[in-house]
Amino acid sequence: MTPSALAAAATSALEPPALQNSPQSDALLRRFLADPRAGSQPWTTALLRQCVGEDADLLFPDGMAQVAESCFDLMDRDMLAATNSFRSRKISRRIRAAVLFRLDHAAPHRAAIRQALAVLMVPTHARALARALGRSVNAIWQAAGDTSTGFTYVTKRITLSGVYVSTLLFWLTRGGNPASVEEFLDRRLSEVGRITRLRNRLTGRIA
């Protein structure tokens, strides 16, 4: 699946329902992500049981797609818990800080997150993929303190979907060097800024 297709998946679910979670399921997910086998082998129910216990799958009755979706939801919630650290007068800088935090925080489990995304990119899991990406984009805006509504709310999330998805894929495939991830994200944010300024000028002239 291409970055543009992933971004389309994210924007197709701008308001996905909240995912059910519990301290027990969160603890299990953290153990699973930390197990080296979760980053080196395709995700299956058998692998989940091997890594964290024979009854682990009972917490995820919808299978490995639910496990993968829950992993991204856990990343969202870890990022939101650090919202107070994203301080800047500019919302673009808070967006940058939120994206970098979630990726830096998940860096020890990058290979496992890659396996999680592989599960969600199976065509039959398209809805779970859309929900996971939609939640992540909403969470990033929430962490940045966005309070927009209406059309602005929608356009902001569509724009960020492209930035986040491309940065996520870069991080998963070539993100071993944090500086390179920062540079990639900065380029994407800069491109969005130029497009936004141009659109505002054109809109002003037309008006």
C-alpha positions in Angstrom: 0.0 0.0 0.0 1.4 3.4 -1.0 1.7 6.4 1.4 -1.2 8.2 -0.4 -3.4 5.1 0.1 -2.6 5.1 3.8 -3.3 8.8 4.1 -6.7 8.2 2.4 -7.4 5.4 4.9 -6.7 7.8 7.7 -8.9 10.6 6.4 -11.8 8.1 5.7 -12.2 7.7 9.4 -11.9 11.2 10.9 -14.0 10.3 14.0 -13.3 6.6 14.7 -14.9 5.2 17.9 -12.7 4.9 21.0 -11.0 1.6 21.4 -11.7 -0.4 24.5 -8.6 -1.0 26.7 -7.7 -2.1 30.2 -4.6 -2.1 32.4 -4.4 -5.8 31.8 -4.5 -5.5 28.0 -2.0 -2.6 28.1 0.4 -4.6 30.2 0.1 -7.6 27.8 0.7 -5.3 24.8 3.8 -3.8 26.3 5.2 -7.3 27.1 4.4 -8.4 23.5 6.0 -5.4 21.9 9.1 -5.8 24.1 9.6 -9.5 23.1 12.2 -9.8 20.2 10.0 -12.3 18.5 7.3 -9.7 18.0 9.7 -7.7 15.8 11.2 -10.6 13.9 8.2 -12.8 13.0 4.9 -12.2 11.4 2.1 -11.7 13.9 -0.1 -14.6 14.6 -2.2 -15.7 17.5 0.3 -18.5 18.1 3.1 -16.0 18.4 1.1 -13.9 20.8 0.5 -16.9 23.1 4.2 -17.9 22.9 5.3 -14.4 23.9 2.9 -13.5 26.7 0.9 -16.5 27.7 -1.5 -19.2 26.6 -4.6 -17.1 27.4 -3.4 -13.9 25.9 -5.6 -14.1 22.8 -8.7 -14.1 25.1 -8.3 -10.3 25.6 -8.4 -9.8 21.8 -11.3 -11.8 20.4 -11.0 -10.2 17.0 -7.6 -11.6 16.5 -4.3 -10.0 15.5 -5.9 -7.0 13.7 -7.3 -6.0 17.1 -3.9 -6.5 18.7 -2.2 -4.3 16.0 -4.9 -1.6 16.3 -4.6 -1.7 20.1 -0.8 -1.1 19.7 -1.3 2.1 17.8 -3.9 3.2 20.3 -1.4 2.6 23.1 1.0 4.8 21.2 -1.7 7.5 21.0 -2.4 7.4 24.7 1.3 7.4 25.7 1.7 10.6 23.6 -1.4 12.2 25.1 -0.1 11.5 28.6 2.9 13.7 27.7 0.8 16.6 26.2 2.1 19.1 28.8 5.6 18.7 27.4 4.7 20.0 23.9 5.1 23.7 24.6 5.4 26.3 21.9 3.4 29.3 20.8 3.2 27.8 17.3 0.9 24.9 16.8 3.1 23.5 14.1 5.9 23.2 16.6 3.6 21.4 19.0 2.6 19.0 16.2 6.2 18.4 15.5 6.9 17.7 19.1 4.0 15.3 19.4 4.9 13.3 16.3 8.6 13.0 17.4 7.6 12.0 20.9 5.4 9.1 19.8 8.1 7.8 17.4 11.0 8.3 19.9 8.9 6.7 22.7 8.2 3.7 20.4 11.7 3.4 19.0 12.7 0.3 21.1 9.8 -1.5 19.5 10.1 -0.2 15.9 10.4 -3.7 14.4 7.3 -4.8 16.2 5.4 -1.7 15.1 6.4 -2.6 11.6 4.8 -6.0 12.0 1.7 -4.4 13.5 1.3 -2.2 10.4 1.8 -5.2 8.2 -1.2 -6.9 9.9 -3.4 -3.8 9.3 -2.3 -3.5 5.7 -3.9 -6.8 4.8 -7.0 -5.8 2.6 -9.5 -7.5 4.9 -8.3 -5.3 7.8 -8.8 -2.0 5.9 -11.4 -0.7 8.4 -9.1 -1.4 11.4 -6.3 0.4 9.5 -8.5 3.4 8.8 -9.6 3.6 12.5 -6.1 3.3 13.8 -4.7 6.0 11.6 -7.7 8.2 12.1 -7.3 8.0 15.9 -3.6 8.7 15.7 -4.1 11.9 13.6 -6.8 13.1 16.0 -4.6 12.3 19.0 -1.7 14.3 17.5 -4.0 17.4 17.0 -5.4 16.9 20.5 -1.9 16.7 22.0 -1.0 19.9 20.1 -4.0 21.7 21.7 -6.1 22.1 18.5 -9.6 23.4 19.1 -10.8 23.8 15.5 -14.3 22.8 14.3 -16.2 22.4 11.1 -14.4 22.6 7.8 -11.1 23.6 9.4 -11.2 20.6 11.6 -11.5 18.3 8.6 -8.9 20.0 6.4 -6.3 20.0 9.3 -6.7 16.3 9.7 -6.5 15.6 6.0 -3.3 17.6 5.8 -1.8 16.0 8.8 -2.7 12.5 7.6 -0.3 12.8 4.7 2.5 14.2 6.9 2.1 11.6 9.6 1.7 8.6 7.4 4.8 9.5 5.3 6.8 10.1 8.4 5.6 6.9 10.0 6.7 4.9 7.0 10.1 6.6 6.8 10.6 5.9 10.5 9.6 2.2 10.1 11.9 1.7 7.1 14.8 4.1 7.6 14.3 5.6 11.0 17.3 4.1 12.8 18.8 7.6 13.0 16.5 10.0 14.9 18.1 13.0 13.2 17.1 11.7 9.8 13.5 11.3 11.0 13.5 14.9 12.3 14.8 16.2 9.0 12.2 14.2 7.1 9.4 15.5 9.3 10.7 19.1 9.1 10.7 18.8 5.3 7.1 17.6 5.2 5.9 20.3 7.6 7.7 22.9 5.6 6.0 21.7 2.4 2.6 21.9 4.1 3.4 25.4 5.3 4.3 26.7 1.8 1.2 25.2 0.3 -1.0 26.7 3.1 0.6 30.2 2.6 0.1 30.0 -1.1 -3.6 28.9 -0.7 -4.2 31.7 1.7 -2.8 34.2 -0.7 -4.8 32.9 -3.6 -8.0 32.8 -1.5 -7.4 36.4 -0.5 -7.0 37.5 -4.0 -10.1 35.7 -5.2 -12.1 37.2 -2.3 
